[in-house]
Amino acid sequence: MKYTKTKAVLNQLVTDLSQMSMIIHQTHWYMRGPNFLKLHPLMDEFMEEIDSQLDVISERLIALDGSPYSTLKEMAENTKIQDWPGEWDKTTPERLAHLVDGYRYLEDLYQHGIEVSDVEKDFSTQDIFIGLKTAIEKKIWMIQAELGSAPEIDE
């Protein structure tokens, strides 16, 4: 079989992008306070972008004869992105910082995928990983700016 490690990264991304979408959705639902009118609709855009990445990753995995996770049980058992209970005790800045944590994890996973696909010479998938990692890094920068911090992507 070709691209075994690349397919494993793709499937990890399937579960983690699914989890990230839910975390963004939770941020959207449980948001209150300053900047609500600006940030609440922005979370819809964030979800659309993550869901689009999920579709690209899943379809690439299928194109490589892989089988993407497709049940809630599989997602819950395999994701490495921490979730929070849906409660009102978190501030919007705390929720945004939690999003940054998830995006940083995805950034690292995409980098791992870039390296693995390079070794396996799956340059088409590597190109996807590079483009999506770039989009994630931009999102980190934007959220960090909202929080009054530098992106800290190069650390």
N, CA, C and O atoms as a GROMACS GRO file, in nm:
protein
  620
    1MET      N    1   0.082  -0.118   0.000
    1MET     CA    2   0.000   0.000   0.000
    1MET      C    3   0.087   0.125   0.000
    1MET      O    4   0.190   0.132   0.067
    2LYS      N    5   0.044   0.222  -0.076
    2LYS     CA    6   0.117   0.348  -0.084
    2LYS      C    7   0.060   0.448   0.016
    2LYS      O    8  -0.058   0.443   0.053
    3TYR      N    9   0.145   0.537   0.059
    3TYR     CA   10   0.104   0.654   0.138
    3TYR      C   11   0.039   0.618   0.272
    3TYR      O   12  -0.053   0.687   0.316
    4THR      N   13   0.084   0.514   0.335
    4THR     CA   14   0.024   0.469   0.460
    4THR      C   15   0.029   0.577   0.568
    4THR      O   16  -0.072   0.603   0.634
    5LYS      N   17   0.144   0.640   0.585
    5LYS     CA   18   0.157   0.742   0.690
    5LYS      C   19   0.082   0.870   0.653
    5LYS      O   20   0.025   0.936   0.739
    6THR      N   21   0.082   0.903   0.525
    6THR     CA   22   0.007   1.020   0.480
    6THR      C   23  -0.142   1.000   0.505
    6THR      O   24  -0.211   1.091   0.550
    7LYS      N   25  -0.192   0.880   0.476
    7LYS     CA   26  -0.334   0.851   0.499
    7LYS      C   27  -0.367   0.857   0.648
    7LYS      O   28  -0.477   0.900   0.685
    8ALA      N   29  -0.275   0.815   0.732
    8ALA     CA   30  -0.299   0.822   0.877
    8ALA      C   31  -0.311   0.969   0.922
    8ALA      O   32  -0.397   1.002   1.004
    9VAL      N   33  -0.227   1.056   0.868
    9VAL     CA   34  -0.237   1.199   0.901
    9VAL      C   35  -0.368   1.256   0.847
    9VAL      O   36  -0.435   1.333   0.916
   10LEU      N   37  -0.404   1.219   0.727
   10LEU     CA   38  -0.530   1.265   0.670
   10LEU      C   39  -0.648   1.225   0.759
   10LEU      O   40  -0.737   1.307   0.784
   11ASN      N   41  -0.649   1.101   0.807
   11ASN     CA   42  -0.760   1.056   0.890
   11ASN      C   43  -0.758   1.125   1.027
   11ASN      O   44  -0.863   1.153   1.084
   12GLN      N   45  -0.639   1.150   1.079
   12GLN     CA   46  -0.631   1.226   1.203
   12GLN      C   47  -0.689   1.366   1.183
   12GLN      O   48  -0.758   1.418   1.270
   13LEU      N   49  -0.660   1.424   1.068
   13LEU     CA   50  -0.716   1.556   1.037
   13LEU      C   51  -0.868   1.550   1.024
   13LEU      O   52  -0.937   1.644   1.063
   14VAL      N   53  -0.921   1.441   0.970
   14VAL     CA   54  -1.067   1.427   0.960
   14VAL      C   55  -1.130   1.441   1.099
   14VAL      O   56  -1.224   1.518   1.117
   15THR      N   57  -1.078   1.368   1.195
   15THR     CA   58  -1.136   1.372   1.329
   15THR      C   59  -1.109   1.505   1.399
   15THR      O   60  -1.196   1.557   1.470
   16ASP      N   61  -0.989   1.560   1.381
   16ASP     CA   62  -0.955   1.683   1.451
   16ASP      C   63  -1.023   1.806   1.388
   16ASP      O   64  -1.059   1.898   1.460
   17LEU      N   65  -1.039   1.808   1.258
   17LEU     CA   66  -1.113   1.917   1.195
   17LEU      C   67  -1.261   1.912   1.234
   17LEU      O   68  -1.325   2.015   1.252
   18SER      N   69  -1.314   1.792   1.247
   18SER     CA   70  -1.453   1.777   1.294
   18SER      C   71  -1.467   1.832   1.436
   18SER      O   72  -1.562   1.904   1.466
   19GLN      N   73  -1.373   1.797   1.521
   19GLN     CA   74  -1.375   1.847   1.658
   19GLN      C   75  -1.359   1.999   1.660
   19GLN      O   76  -1.428   2.068   1.735
   20MET      N   77  -1.269   2.051   1.578
   20MET     CA   78  -1.246   2.195   1.575
   20MET      C   79  -1.372   2.268   1.531
   20MET      O   80  -1.404   2.375   1.584
   21SER      N   81  -1.443   2.213   1.436
   21SER     CA   82  -1.568   2.274   1.391
   21SER      C   83  -1.666   2.285   1.507
   21SER      O   84  -1.734   2.386   1.523
   22MET      N   85  -1.673   2.181   1.587
   22MET     CA   86  -1.765   2.181   1.701
   22MET      C   87  -1.722   2.283   1.805
   22MET      O   88  -1.807   2.350   1.865
   23ILE      N   89  -1.592   2.296   1.828
   23ILE     CA   90  -1.542   2.394   1.925
   23ILE      C   91  -1.573   2.536   1.877
   23ILE      O   92  -1.610   2.622   1.957
   24ILE      N   93  -1.557   2.561   1.748
   24ILE     CA   94  -1.592   2.692   1.694
   24ILE      C   95  -1.742   2.716   1.710
   24ILE      O   96  -1.785   2.826   1.746
   25HIS      N   97  -1.820   2.613   1.683
   25HIS     CA   98  -1.965   2.624   1.698
   25HIS      C   99  -2.000   2.658   1.843
   25HIS      O  100  -2.086   2.743   1.868
   26GLN      N  101  -1.935   2.593   1.938
   26GLN     CA  102  -1.960   2.620   2.079
   26GLN      C  103  -1.923   2.764   2.113
   26GLN      O  104  -1.996   2.832   2.186
   27THR      N  105  -1.811   2.812   2.060
   27THR     CA  106  -1.770   2.951   2.082
   27THR      C  107  -1.879   3.044   2.030
   27THR      O  108  -1.913   3.143   2.094
   28HIS      N  109  -1.932   3.013   1.914
   28HIS     CA  110  -2.039   3.089   1.851
   28HIS      C  111  -2.163   3.094   1.941
   28HIS      O  112  -2.223   3.200   1.958
   29TRP      N  113  -2.202   2.981   1.996
   29TRP     CA  114  -2.322   2.973   2.079
   29TRP      C  115  -2.306   3.039   2.215
   29TRP      O  116  -2.399   3.103   2.264
   30TYR      N  117  -2.189   3.024   2.276
   30TYR     CA  118  -2.170   3.066   2.414
   30TYR      C  119  -2.098   3.201   2.427
   30TYR      O  120  -2.044   3.233   2.533
   31MET      N  121  -2.098   3.278   2.322
   31MET     CA  122  -2.029   3.406   2.322
   31MET      C  123  -2.118   3.515   2.381
   31MET      O  124  -2.238   3.522   2.353
   32ARG      N  125  -2.055   3.600   2.464
   32ARG     CA  126  -2.124   3.716   2.522
   32ARG      C  127  -2.022   3.827   2.539
   32ARG      O  128  -1.901   3.803   2.539
   33GLY      N  129  -2.073   3.949   2.552
   33GLY     CA  130  -1.986   4.059   2.592
   33GLY      C  131  -1.938   4.146   2.477
   33GLY      O  132  -1.995   4.145   2.368
   34PRO      N  133  -1.830   4.224   2.504
   34PRO     CA  134  -1.777   4.316   2.404
   34PRO      C  135  -1.740   4.243   2.274
   34PRO      O  136  -1.692   4.130   2.276
   35ASN      N  137  -1.763   4.308   2.166
   35ASN     CA  138  -1.733   4.258   2.031
   35ASN      C  139  -1.826   4.146   1.986
   35ASN      O  140  -1.800   4.083   1.883
   36PHE      N  141  -1.933   4.119   2.062
   36PHE     CA  142  -2.025   4.013   2.023
   36PHE      C  143  -2.076   4.031   1.881
   36PHE      O  144  -2.076   3.936   1.802
   37LEU      N  145  -2.121   4.151   1.848
   37LEU     CA  146  -2.180   4.174   1.716
   37LEU      C  147  -2.081   4.151   1.603
   37LEU      O  148  -2.121   4.117   1.492
   38LYS      N  149  -1.955   4.170   1.629
   38LYS     CA  150  -1.850   4.146   1.529
   38LYS      C  151  -1.807   3.999   1.527
   38LYS      O  152  -1.793   3.940   1.421
   39LEU      N  153  -1.787   3.942   1.645
   39LEU     CA  154  -1.730   3.808   1.655
   39LEU      C  155  -1.831   3.696   1.629
   39LEU      O  156  -1.796   3.593   1.571
   40HIS      N  157  -1.955   3.716   1.670
   40HIS     CA  158  -2.054   3.610   1.653
   40HIS      C  159  -2.069   3.568   1.506
   40HIS      O  160  -2.059   3.449   1.478
   41PRO      N  161  -2.091   3.662   1.412
   41PRO     CA  162  -2.099   3.619   1.272
   41PRO      C  163  -1.965   3.571   1.216
   41PRO      O  164  -1.962   3.490   1.122
   42LEU      N  165  -1.856   3.618   1.272
   42LEU     CA  166  -1.724   3.574   1.227
   42LEU      C  167  -1.704   3.425   1.253
   42LEU      O  168  -1.635   3.357   1.176
   43MET      N  169  -1.763   3.374   1.361
   43MET     CA  170  -1.751   3.232   1.391
   43MET      C  171  -1.816   3.147   1.281
   43MET      O  172  -1.770   3.036   1.254
   44ASP      N  173  -1.921   3.198   1.217
   44ASP     CA  174  -1.979   3.127   1.102
   44ASP      C  175  -1.876   3.111   0.991
   44ASP      O  176  -1.865   3.004   0.931
   45GLU      N  177  -1.800   3.217   0.965
   45GLU     CA  178  -1.696   3.211   0.863
   45GLU      C  179  -1.586   3.113   0.903
   45GLU      O  180  -1.536   3.038   0.819
   46PHE      N  181  -1.549   3.113   1.030
   46PHE     CA  182  -1.447   3.019   1.078
   46PHE      C  183  -1.493   2.875   1.059
   46PHE      O  184  -1.416   2.790   1.015
   47MET      N  185  -1.620   2.848   1.092
   47MET     CA  186  -1.674   2.712   1.076
   47MET      C  187  -1.675   2.672   0.928
   47MET      O  188  -1.639   2.560   0.895
   48GLU      N  189  -1.716   2.763   0.841
   48GLU     CA  190  -1.719   2.733   0.698
   48GLU      C  191  -1.580   2.697   0.647
   48GLU      O  192  -1.565   2.604   0.568
   49GLU      N  193  -1.479   2.770   0.693
   49GLU     CA  194  -1.342   2.742   0.649
   49GLU      C  195  -1.295   2.605   0.698
   49GLU      O  196  -1.236   2.529   0.621
   50ILE      N  197  -1.320   2.574   0.824
   50ILE     CA  198  -1.279   2.444   0.879
   50ILE      C  199  -1.356   2.332   0.810
   50ILE      O  200  -1.298   2.228   0.777
   51ASP      N  201  -1.486   2.351   0.789
   51ASP     CA  202  -1.566   2.248   0.722
   51ASP      C  203  -1.520   2.228   0.578
   51ASP      O  204  -1.523   2.116   0.527
   52SER      N  205  -1.476   2.334   0.513
   52SER     CA  206  -1.421   2.322   0.378
   52SER      C  207  -1.290   2.243   0.380
   52SER      O  208  -1.267   2.158   0.294
   53GLN      N  209  -1.205   2.272   0.479
   53GLN     CA  210  -1.081   2.194   0.492
   53GLN      C  211  -1.113   2.047   0.516
   53GLN      O  212  -1.049   1.959   0.459
   54LEU      N  213  -1.212   2.021   0.601
   54LEU     CA  214  -1.252   1.883   0.629
   54LEU      C  215  -1.294   1.811   0.501
   54LEU      O  216  -1.257   1.695   0.481
   55ASP      N  217  -1.368   1.878   0.417
   55ASP     CA  218  -1.413   1.818   0.292
   55ASP      C  219  -1.295   1.787   0.200
   55ASP      O  220  -1.288   1.678   0.142
   56VAL      N  221  -1.203   1.881   0.187
   56VAL     CA  222  -1.084   1.861   0.102
   56VAL      C  223  -1.002   1.743   0.155
   56VAL      O  224  -0.960   1.657   0.077
   57ILE      N  225  -0.978   1.740   0.285
   57ILE     CA  226  -0.898   1.634   0.347
   57ILE      C  227  -0.966   1.498   0.331
   57ILE      O  228  -0.901   1.400   0.295
   58SER      N  229  -1.096   1.492   0.358
   58SER     CA  230  -1.170   1.365   0.346
   58SER      C  231  -1.169   1.314   0.203
   58SER      O  232  -1.148   1.195   0.179
   59GLU      N  233  -1.192   1.403   0.109
   59GLU     CA  234  -1.194   1.361  -0.032
   59GLU      C  235  -1.056   1.317  -0.078
   59GLU      O  236  -1.044   1.224  -0.158
   60ARG      N  237  -0.952   1.381  -0.029
   60ARG     CA  238  -0.816   1.338  -0.066
   60ARG      C  239  -0.789   1.198  -0.009
   60ARG      O  240  -0.731   1.114  -0.076
   61LEU      N  241  -0.831   1.175   0.115
   61LEU     CA  242  -0.814   1.043   0.176
   61LEU      C  243  -0.886   0.937   0.096
   61LEU      O  244  -0.832   0.829   0.072
   62ILE      N  245  -1.008   0.965   0.053
   62ILE     CA  246  -1.084   0.870  -0.029
   62ILE      C  247  -1.015   0.848  -0.163
   62ILE      O  248  -1.010   0.735  -0.212
   63ALA      N  249  -0.961   0.954  -0.223
   63ALA     CA  250  -0.891   0.942  -0.351
   63ALA      C  251  -0.768   0.851  -0.339
   63ALA      O  252  -0.726   0.790  -0.437
   64LEU      N  253  -0.712   0.843  -0.218
   64LEU     CA  254  -0.596   0.756  -0.194
   64LEU      C  255  -0.639   0.618  -0.145
   64LEU      O  256  -0.557   0.543  -0.091
   65ASP      N  257  -0.766   0.584  -0.162
   65ASP     CA  258  -0.822   0.455  -0.118
   65ASP      C  259  -0.827   0.441   0.033
   65ASP      O  260  -0.821   0.330   0.085
   66GLY      N  261  -0.837   0.553   0.103
   66GLY     CA  262  -0.851   0.550   0.247
   66GLY      C  263  -0.997   0.555   0.287
   66GLY      O  264  -1.085   0.576   0.203
   67SER      N  265  -1.021   0.536   0.414
   67SER     CA  266  -1.156   0.537   0.469
   67SER      C  267  -1.164   0.637   0.583
   67SER      O  268  -1.118   0.608   0.693
   68PRO      N  269  -1.221   0.756   0.559
   68PRO     CA  270  -1.225   0.857   0.665
   68PRO      C  271  -1.319   0.818   0.779
   68PRO      O  272  -1.422   0.754   0.758
   69TYR      N  273  -1.280   0.859   0.899
   69TYR     CA  274  -1.371   0.844   1.012
   69TYR      C  275  -1.502   0.913   0.975
   69TYR      O  276  -1.502   1.018   0.910
   70SER      N  277  -1.614   0.853   1.018
   70SER     CA  278  -1.742   0.912   0.978
   70SER      C  279  -1.852   0.897   1.082
   70SER      O  280  -1.969   0.917   1.052
   71THR      N  281  -1.814   0.861   1.204
   71THR     CA  282  -1.914   0.852   1.311
   71THR      C  283  -1.870   0.939   1.428
   71THR      O  284  -1.751   0.968   1.445
   72LEU      N  285  -1.966   0.980   1.507
   72LEU     CA  286  -1.934   1.060   1.626
   72LEU      C  287  -1.846   0.982   1.722
   72LEU      O  288  -1.756   1.039   1.785
   73LYS      N  289  -1.870   0.852   1.732
   73LYS     CA  290  -1.789   0.767   1.820
   73LYS      C  291  -1.643   0.769   1.775
   73LYS      O  292  -1.552   0.786   1.856
   74GLU      N  293  -1.620   0.751   1.644
   74GLU     CA  294  -1.483   0.754   1.593
   74GLU      C  295  -1.418   0.890   1.618
   74GLU      O  296  -1.301   0.898   1.655
   75MET      N  297  -1.494   0.996   1.598
   75MET     CA  298  -1.440   1.130   1.620
   75MET      C  299  -1.399   1.147   1.766
   75MET      O  300  -1.288   1.192   1.795
   76ALA      N  301  -1.489   1.112   1.857
   76ALA     CA  302  -1.462   1.130   1.999
   76ALA      C  303  -1.343   1.045   2.046
   76ALA      O  304  -1.264   1.088   2.130
   77GLU      N  305  -1.333   0.924   1.993
   77GLU     CA  306  -1.225   0.834   2.035
   77GLU      C  307  -1.089   0.873   1.978
   77GLU      O  308  -0.986   0.836   2.035
   78ASN      N  309  -1.086   0.946   1.868
   78ASN     CA  310  -0.960   0.970   1.799
   78ASN      C  311  -0.911   1.114   1.800
   78ASN      O  312  -0.794   1.138   1.768
   79THR      N  313  -0.995   1.210   1.834
   79THR     CA  314  -0.949   1.348   1.831
   79THR      C  315  -0.847   1.374   1.941
   79THR      O  316  -0.850   1.314   2.048
   80LYS      N  317  -0.757   1.466   1.910
   80LYS     CA  318  -0.657   1.506   2.009
   80LYS      C  319  -0.677   1.652   2.050
   80LYS      O  320  -0.594   1.709   2.120
   81ILE      N  321  -0.788   1.711   2.007
   81ILE     CA  322  -0.820   1.848   2.045
   81ILE      C  323  -0.916   1.844   2.163
   81ILE      O  324  -1.023   1.784   2.155
   82GLN      N  325  -0.876   1.908   2.271
   82GLN     CA  326  -0.955   1.908   2.394
   82GLN      C  327  -1.082   1.991   2.377
   82GLN      O  328  -1.081   2.096   2.314
   83ASP      N  329  -1.190   1.941   2.433
   83ASP     CA  330  -1.313   2.019   2.433
   83ASP      C  331  -1.346   2.065   2.574
   83ASP      O  332  -1.285   2.022   2.671
   84TRP      N  333  -1.445   2.152   2.582
   84TRP     CA  334  -1.496   2.202   2.709
   84TRP      C  335  -1.644   2.174   2.716
   84TRP      O  336  -1.711   2.168   2.612
   85PRO      N  337  -1.697   2.156   2.836
   85PRO     CA  338  -1.843   2.146   2.847
   85PRO      C  339  -1.908   2.277   2.802
   85PRO      O  340  -1.848   2.384   2.813
   86GLY      N  341  -2.029   2.267   2.751
   86GLY     CA  342  -2.102   2.387   2.710
   86GLY      C  343  -2.158   2.459   2.831
   86GLY      O  344  -2.271   2.435   2.873
   87GLU      N  345  -2.078   2.548   2.887
   87GLU     CA  346  -2.118   2.623   3.005
   87GLU      C  347  -2.089   2.771   2.983
   87GLU      O  348  -2.012   2.807   2.894
   88TRP      N  349  -2.151   2.856   3.063
   88TRP     CA  350  -2.138   3.001   3.048
   88TRP      C  351  -2.024   3.060   3.129
   88TRP      O  352  -2.013   3.182   3.138
   89ASP      N  353  -1.939   2.977   3.189
   89ASP     CA  354  -1.837   3.028   3.278
   89ASP      C  355  -1.711   3.079   3.208
   89ASP      O  356  -1.621   3.131   3.275
   90LYS      N  357  -1.700   3.065   3.078
   90LYS     CA  358  -1.583   3.110   3.004
   90LYS      C  359  -1.612   3.244   2.936
   90LYS      O  360  -1.721   3.266   2.883
   91THR      N  361  -1.513   3.333   2.940
   91THR     CA  362  -1.527   3.462   2.871
   91THR      C  363  -1.497   3.443   2.722
   91THR      O  364  -1.440   3.342   2.682
   92THR      N  365  -1.536   3.540   2.644
   92THR     CA  366  -1.505   3.534   2.501
   92THR      C  367  -1.354   3.529   2.477
   92THR      O  368  -1.310   3.448   2.396
   93PRO      N  369  -1.273   3.611   2.544
   93PRO     CA  370  -1.128   3.597   2.525
   93PRO      C  371  -1.076   3.457   2.561
   93PRO      O  372  -0.987   3.405   2.494
   94GLU      N  373  -1.130   3.396   2.665
   94GLU     CA  374  -1.088   3.260   2.700
   94GLU      C  375  -1.126   3.163   2.588
   94GLU      O  376  -1.048   3.074   2.553
   95ARG      N  377  -1.244   3.180   2.534
   95ARG     CA  378  -1.289   3.092   2.425
   95ARG      C  379  -1.203   3.113   2.300
   95ARG      O  380  -1.168   3.016   2.232
   96LEU      N  381  -1.168   3.237   2.272
   96LEU     CA  382  -1.082   3.264   2.156
   96LEU      C  383  -0.943   3.204   2.178
   96LEU      O  384  -0.883   3.151   2.084
   97ALA      N  385  -0.891   3.213   2.299
   97ALA     CA  386  -0.761   3.151   2.329
   97ALA      C  387  -0.769   3.000   2.312
   97ALA      O  388  -0.673   2.937   2.268
   98HIS      N  389  -0.882   2.941   2.348
   98HIS     CA  390  -0.901   2.797   2.327
   98HIS      C  391  -0.902   2.765   2.178
   98HIS      O  392  -0.848   2.662   2.136
   99LEU      N  393  -0.962   2.852   2.097
   99LEU     CA  394  -0.956   2.834   1.952
   99LEU      C  395  -0.812   2.838   1.903
   99LEU      O  396  -0.772   2.756   1.820
  100VAL      N  397  -0.735   2.931   1.954
  100VAL     CA  398  -0.594   2.940   1.914
  100VAL      C  399  -0.522   2.810   1.947
  100VAL      O  400  -0.442   2.761   1.867
  101ASP      N  401  -0.548   2.752   2.064
  101ASP     CA  402  -0.486   2.624   2.100
  101ASP      C  403  -0.519   2.516   1.996
  101ASP      O  404  -0.432   2.441   1.952
  102GLY      N  405  -0.646   2.510   1.956
  102GLY     CA  406  -0.686   2.413   1.855
  102GLY      C  407  -0.621   2.440   1.721
  102GLY      O  408  -0.576   2.347   1.653
  103TYR      N  409  -0.615   2.566   1.682
  103TYR     CA  410  -0.551   2.600   1.555
  103TYR      C  411  -0.401   2.570   1.559
  103TYR      O  412  -0.345   2.526   1.459
  104ARG      N  413  -0.337   2.594   1.672
  104ARG     CA  414  -0.193   2.561   1.683
  104ARG      C  415  -0.171   2.410   1.669
  104ARG      O  416  -0.076   2.366   1.605
  105TYR      N  417  -0.258   2.332   1.730
  105TYR     CA  418  -0.248   2.188   1.714
  105TYR      C  419  -0.261   2.150   1.566
  105TYR      O  420  -0.183   2.071   1.514
  106LEU      N  421  -0.361   2.207   1.498
  106LEU     CA  422  -0.380   2.177   1.356
  106LEU      C  423  -0.259   2.220   1.273
  106LEU      O  424  -0.219   2.151   1.180
  107GLU      N  425  -0.202   2.336   1.307
  107GLU     CA  426  -0.082   2.383   1.238
  107GLU      C  427   0.030   2.279   1.249
  107GLU      O  428   0.095   2.246   1.150
  108ASP      N  429   0.050   2.226   1.369
  108ASP     CA  430   0.153   2.124   1.390
  108ASP      C  431   0.120   1.995   1.314
  108ASP      O  432   0.209   1.932   1.257
  109LEU      N  433  -0.007   1.957   1.312
  109LEU     CA  434  -0.047   1.835   1.241
  109LEU      C  435  -0.028   1.852   1.090
  109LEU      O  436   0.017   1.759   1.023
  110TYR      N  437  -0.062   1.968   1.038
  110TYR     CA  438  -0.037   1.993   0.896
  110TYR      C  439   0.113   1.988   0.866
  110TYR      O  440   0.154   1.934   0.763
  111GLN      N  441   0.196   2.043   0.955
  111GLN     CA  442   0.341   2.037   0.934
  111GLN      C  443   0.388   1.892   0.934
  111GLN      O  444   0.470   1.853   0.851
  112HIS      N  445   0.336   1.813   1.025
  112HIS     CA  446   0.371   1.670   1.027
  112HIS      C  447   0.330   1.605   0.895
  112HIS      O  448   0.404   1.525   0.838
  113GLY      N  449   0.212   1.640   0.847
  113GLY     CA  450   0.166   1.587   0.718
  113GLY      C  451   0.256   1.628   0.603
  113GLY      O  452   0.281   1.549   0.512
  114ILE      N  453   0.304   1.751   0.606
  114ILE     CA  454   0.397   1.799   0.503
  114ILE      C  455   0.522   1.711   0.502
  114ILE      O  456   0.570   1.671   0.396
  115GLU      N  457   0.574   1.684   0.619
  115GLU     CA  458   0.696   1.604   0.631
  115GLU      C  459   0.673   1.459   0.589
  115GLU      O  460   0.754   1.402   0.515
  116VAL      N  461   0.564   1.399   0.634
  116VAL     CA  462   0.534   1.259   0.602
  116VAL      C  463   0.508   1.243   0.452
  116VAL      O  464   0.557   1.149   0.390
  117SER      N  465   0.430   1.333   0.396
  117SER     CA  466   0.399   1.322   0.253
  117SER      C  467   0.524   1.346   0.167
  117SER      O  468   0.533   1.296   0.056
  118ASP      N  469   0.618   1.422   0.219
  118ASP     CA  470   0.744   1.442   0.147
  118ASP      C  471   0.822   1.311   0.142
  118ASP      O  472   0.873   1.272   0.037
  119VAL      N  473   0.831   1.244   0.256
  119VAL     CA  474   0.902   1.115   0.262
  119VAL      C  475   0.835   1.013   0.170
  119VAL      O  476   0.903   0.938   0.100
  120GLU      N  477   0.701   1.010   0.170
  120GLU     CA  478   0.629   0.913   0.088
  120GLU      C  479   0.610   0.960  -0.057
  120GLU      O  480   0.552   0.890  -0.140
  121LYS      N  481   0.661   1.079  -0.086
  121LYS     CA  482   0.655   1.136  -0.222
  121LYS      C  483   0.511   1.152  -0.274
  121LYS      O  484   0.484   1.132  -0.392
  122ASP      N  485   0.422   1.188  -0.183
  122ASP     CA  486   0.285   1.220  -0.221
  122ASP      C  487   0.274   1.373  -0.225
  122ASP      O  488   0.222   1.438  -0.134
  123PHE      N  489   0.326   1.427  -0.334
  123PHE     CA  490   0.338   1.572  -0.345
  123PHE      C  491   0.204   1.642  -0.367
  123PHE      O  492   0.191   1.760  -0.336
  124SER      N  493   0.106   1.572  -0.418
  124SER     CA  494  -0.027   1.632  -0.432
  124SER      C  495  -0.089   1.658  -0.295
  124SER      O  496  -0.145   1.765  -0.270
  125THR      N  497  -0.078   1.559  -0.206
  125THR     CA  498  -0.129   1.578  -0.072
  125THR      C  499  -0.045   1.682   0.002
  125THR      O  500  -0.098   1.763   0.078
  126GLN      N  501   0.084   1.679  -0.020
  126GLN     CA  502   0.172   1.776   0.044
  126GLN      C  503   0.130   1.919   0.007
  126GLN      O  504   0.132   2.009   0.091
  127ASP      N  505   0.095   1.939  -0.119
  127ASP     CA  506   0.050   2.071  -0.164
  127ASP      C  507  -0.076   2.114  -0.087
  127ASP      O  508  -0.088   2.230  -0.048
  128ILE      N  509  -0.168   2.021  -0.067
  128ILE     CA  510  -0.289   2.050   0.011
  128ILE      C  511  -0.251   2.089   0.154
  128ILE      O  512  -0.300   2.188   0.207
  129PHE      N  513  -0.164   2.009   0.215
  129PHE     CA  514  -0.121   2.037   0.352
  129PHE      C  515  -0.058   2.176   0.363
  129PHE      O  516  -0.087   2.250   0.458
  130ILE      N  517   0.026   2.212   0.268
  130ILE     CA  518   0.093   2.343   0.271
  130ILE      C  519  -0.009   2.456   0.265
  130ILE      O  520  -0.003   2.550   0.344
  131GLY      N  521  -0.103   2.446   0.172
  131GLY     CA  522  -0.203   2.551   0.157
  131GLY      C  523  -0.292   2.566   0.280
  131GLY      O  524  -0.322   2.677   0.322
  132LEU      N  525  -0.333   2.453   0.337
  132LEU     CA  526  -0.421   2.459   0.453
  132LEU      C  527  -0.347   2.504   0.578
  132LEU      O  528  -0.404   2.571   0.664
  133LYS      N  529  -0.220   2.467   0.590
  133LYS     CA  530  -0.139   2.515   0.703
  133LYS      C  531  -0.125   2.666   0.696
  133LYS      O  532  -0.132   2.734   0.799
  134THR      N  533  -0.106   2.719   0.577
  134THR     CA  534  -0.095   2.863   0.560
  134THR      C  535  -0.223   2.933   0.605
  134THR      O  536  -0.217   3.037   0.670
  135ALA      N  537  -0.338   2.876   0.571
  135ALA     CA  538  -0.466   2.933   0.612
  135ALA      C  539  -0.481   2.930   0.765
  135ALA      O  540  -0.533   3.024   0.825
  136ILE      N  541  -0.435   2.822   0.826
  136ILE     CA  542  -0.442   2.808   0.972
  136ILE      C  543  -0.352   2.912   1.039
  136ILE      O  544  -0.391   2.974   1.138
  137GLU      N  545  -0.234   2.932   0.985
  137GLU     CA  546  -0.143   3.031   1.042
  137GLU      C  547  -0.204   3.172   1.035
  137GLU      O  548  -0.187   3.251   1.128
  138LYS      N  549  -0.273   3.202   0.928
  138LYS     CA  550  -0.340   3.332   0.917
  138LYS      C  551  -0.447   3.345   1.024
  138LYS      O  552  -0.462   3.451   1.085
  139LYS      N  553  -0.522   3.239   1.047
  139LYS     CA  554  -0.627   3.242   1.149
  139LYS      C  555  -0.566   3.264   1.288
  139LYS      O  556  -0.620   3.339   1.368
  140ILE      N  557  -0.454   3.199   1.316
  140ILE     CA  558  -0.386   3.220   1.445
  140ILE      C  559  -0.349   3.367   1.460
  140ILE      O  560  -0.373   3.427   1.565
  141TRP      N  561  -0.291   3.424   1.357
  141TRP     CA  562  -0.252   3.564   1.359
  141TRP      C  563  -0.372   3.654   1.388
  141TRP      O  564  -0.364   3.744   1.471
  142MET      N  565  -0.482   3.628   1.320
  142MET     CA  566  -0.600   3.713   1.334
  142MET      C  567  -0.660   3.704   1.475
  142MET      O  568  -0.695   3.806   1.534
  143ILE      N  569  -0.671   3.584   1.528
  143ILE     CA  570  -0.728   3.570   1.662
  143ILE      C  571  -0.634   3.628   1.767
  143ILE      O  572  -0.677   3.696   1.860
  144GLN      N  573  -0.506   3.601   1.751
  144GLN     CA  574  -0.408   3.656   1.845
  144GLN      C  575  -0.413   3.810   1.843
  144GLN      O  576  -0.401   3.873   1.948
  145ALA      N  577  -0.431   3.868   1.726
  145ALA     CA  578  -0.441   4.014   1.716
  145ALA      C  579  -0.564   4.064   1.791
  145ALA      O  580  -0.558   4.166   1.860
  146GLU      N  581  -0.676   3.993   1.779
  146GLU     CA  582  -0.797   4.028   1.852
  146GLU      C  583  -0.772   4.022   2.003
  146GLU      O  584  -0.828   4.100   2.079
  147LEU      N  585  -0.688   3.928   2.045
  147LEU     CA  586  -0.656   3.912   2.187
  147LEU      C  587  -0.544   4.006   2.233
  147LEU      O  588  -0.506   4.006   2.350
  148GLY      N  589  -0.490   4.086   2.139
  148GLY     CA  590  -0.385   4.180   2.172
  148GLY      C  591  -0.247   4.119   2.182
  148GLY      O  592  -0.160   4.172   2.251
  149SER      N  593  -0.227   4.006   2.114
  149SER     CA  594  -0.099   3.936   2.119
  149SER      C  595  -0.041   3.917   1.980
  149SER      O  596  -0.112   3.926   1.880
  150ALA      N  597   0.088   3.890   1.975
  150ALA     CA  598   0.157   3.857   1.850
  150ALA      C  599   0.117   3.714   1.810
  150ALA      O  600   0.074   3.637   1.895
  151PRO      N  601   0.132   3.679   1.682
  151PRO     CA  602   0.095   3.544   1.638
  151PRO      C  603   0.177   3.433   1.702
  151PRO      O  604   0.125   3.324   1.728
  152GLU      N  605   0.306   3.459   1.726
  152GLU     CA  606   0.397   3.360   1.786
  152GLU      C  607   0.399   3.229   1.707
  152GLU      O  608   0.406   3.121   1.765
  153ILE      N  609   0.392   3.240   1.575
  153ILE     CA  610   0.393   3.121   1.490
  153ILE      C  611   0.534   3.066   1.474
  153ILE      O  612   0.552   2.946   1.453
  154ASP      N  613   0.635   3.152   1.486
  154ASP     CA  614   0.773   3.108   1.463
  154ASP      C  615   0.843   3.064   1.590
  154ASP      O  616   0.965   3.053   1.593
  155GLU      N  617   0.767   3.040   1.696
  155GLU     CA  618   0.831   3.000   1.822
  155GLU      C  619   0.821   2.851   1.844
  155GLU      O  620   0.869   2.800   1.945
   0.00000   0.00000   0.00000
